[in-house]
Amino acid sequence: MSDVPALDPLLEQRRSPSVFDPEHSLTRPELMSLLEAARWSPSWGNTQPWRFLVGLRGDATHALIVETLTRGNLAWAPAASAILIGLRQVAALPDDPKGELRTYDYTAYDLGQAVAHLTVQAASLGLDVHQFAGFDHAALAATARVPDHLQPVAGIAIGRWWPETERHGVDPAIEAKEQRPRQRRPAGELVL
Ligand SMILES: Cc1cc2nc3c(=O)[nH]c(=O)nc-3n(C[C@H](O)[C@H](O)[C@H](O)COP(=O)(O)O)c2cc1C
């Protein structure tokens, strides 16, 4: 495999940390840069069928999101500087009743790709991202008044990884999760 070109460092170094620096804040320009990366992602018919809820630690949207986290995610995600919720379009936009989208089959794909772009942009800014599905989707849709044409899909915790030399008071279970080795299927399994 030595003749295989190395992954770009942004991809190679990306991982989903579970220990975020609870003092770090995301700046507005950084947030806008992440949303810009998502904005320029490709999509079916260029329909861009994704939206985001944006919660910055300490604000009301963040609090709403935190209330819906599963117990496992409650132990680490609130420390992130921001939590976004990725929403995909599942019905026509209210101002487009005829439906610009002829199919919603690709909206989850498109949202995922937009978030992948956001994740790479985050890495280029020295930020870390940990996506998660573990939250009460229906409860969040209700409390955040998500319109019916959008469906919450995944949470996107963004912040700065808290280095071992600086961190303190981290839940031992989260510390163990953080130390777990990362694994992947062999590349040969990806090709049918
Ligand atoms: C759609 C999706 C849902 C996920 N749900 C959770 C979750 O609820 N809790 C969690 O701790 N991690 C969650 N993850 C993170 C994955 O477990 C993680 O990406 C995977 O273990 C690979 O690790 P890596 O990102 O460090 O390479 C999720 C990731 C994705 C893309």
The ligand as an SDF file (V2000), in Angstrom:
LIG
                    3D

 31 33  0  0  0  0  0  0  0  0999 V2000
  -24.9720    9.9350   11.4680 C   0  0  0  0  0  0  0  0  0  0  0  0
  -24.0120    9.7730   12.6200 C   0  0  0  0  0  0  0  0  0  0  0  0
  -24.5210    9.4970   13.8870 C   0  0  0  0  0  0  0  0  0  0  0  0
  -23.6520    9.3870   14.9850 C   0  0  0  0  0  0  0  0  0  0  0  0
  -24.1840    9.2350   16.2480 N   0  0  0  0  0  0  0  0  0  0  0  0
  -23.3640    9.3260   17.3200 C   0  0  0  0  0  0  0  0  0  0  0  0
  -23.9010    9.4080   18.6360 C   0  0  0  0  0  0  0  0  0  0  0  0
  -25.1260    9.4500   18.8490 O   0  0  0  0  0  0  0  0  0  0  0  0
  -23.0220    9.4890   19.6770 N   0  0  0  0  0  0  0  0  0  0  0  0
  -21.6580    9.5080   19.4900 C   0  0  0  0  0  0  0  0  0  0  0  0
  -20.9150    9.6030   20.4750 O   0  0  0  0  0  0  0  0  0  0  0  0
  -21.1300    9.4670   18.2360 N   0  0  0  0  0  0  0  0  0  0  0  0
  -21.9320    9.3870   17.1620 C   0  0  0  0  0  0  0  0  0  0  0  0
  -21.4070    9.4080   15.8860 N   0  0  0  0  0  0  0  0  0  0  0  0
  -19.9430    9.4450   15.7050 C   0  0  0  0  0  0  0  0  0  0  0  0
  -19.4340    8.0990   15.1980 C   0  0  0  0  0  0  0  0  0  0  0  0
  -19.5270    7.1420   16.2270 O   0  0  0  0  0  0  0  0  0  0  0  0
  -17.9820    8.2680   14.7080 C   0  0  0  0  0  0  0  0  0  0  0  0
  -17.9540    9.1320   13.5970 O   0  0  0  0  0  0  0  0  0  0  0  0
  -17.3830    6.9200   14.3210 C   0  0  0  0  0  0  0  0  0  0  0  0
  -17.2250    6.1260   15.4700 O   0  0  0  0  0  0  0  0  0  0  0  0
  -16.0280    7.0630   13.6490 C   0  0  0  0  0  0  0  0  0  0  0  0
  -15.1520    7.7750   14.4590 O   0  0  0  0  0  0  0  0  0  0  0  0
  -14.3410    9.0240   13.8770 P   0  0  0  0  0  0  0  0  0  0  0  0
  -15.3470   10.0520   13.4330 O   0  0  0  0  0  0  0  0  0  0  0  0
  -13.4790    9.5180   15.0170 O   0  0  0  0  0  0  0  0  0  0  0  0
  -13.5400    8.5350   12.7190 O   0  0  0  0  0  0  0  0  0  0  0  0
  -22.2470    9.5000   14.7880 C   0  0  0  0  0  0  0  0  0  0  0  0
  -21.7410    9.7810   13.5040 C   0  0  0  0  0  0  0  0  0  0  0  0
  -22.6100    9.9260   12.4420 C   0  0  0  0  0  0  0  0  0  0  0  0
  -22.0390   10.2860   11.0780 C   0  0  0  0  0  0  0  0  0  0  0  0
  1  2  1  0
  2  3  1  0
  2 30  2  0
  3  4  2  0
  4  5  1  0
  4 28  1  0
  5  6  2  0
  6  7  1  0
  6 13  1  0
  7  8  2  0
  7  9  1  0
  9 10  1  0
 10 11  2  0
 10 12  1  0
 12 13  2  0
 13 14  1  0
 14 15  1  0
 14 28  1  0
 15 16  1  0
 16 17  1  0
 16 18  1  0
 18 19  1  0
 18 20  1  0
 20 21  1  0
 20 22  1  0
 22 23  1  0
 23 24  1  0
 24 25  2  0
 24 26  1  0
 24 27  1  0
 28 29  2  0
 29 30  1  0
 30 31  1  0
M  END
$$$$
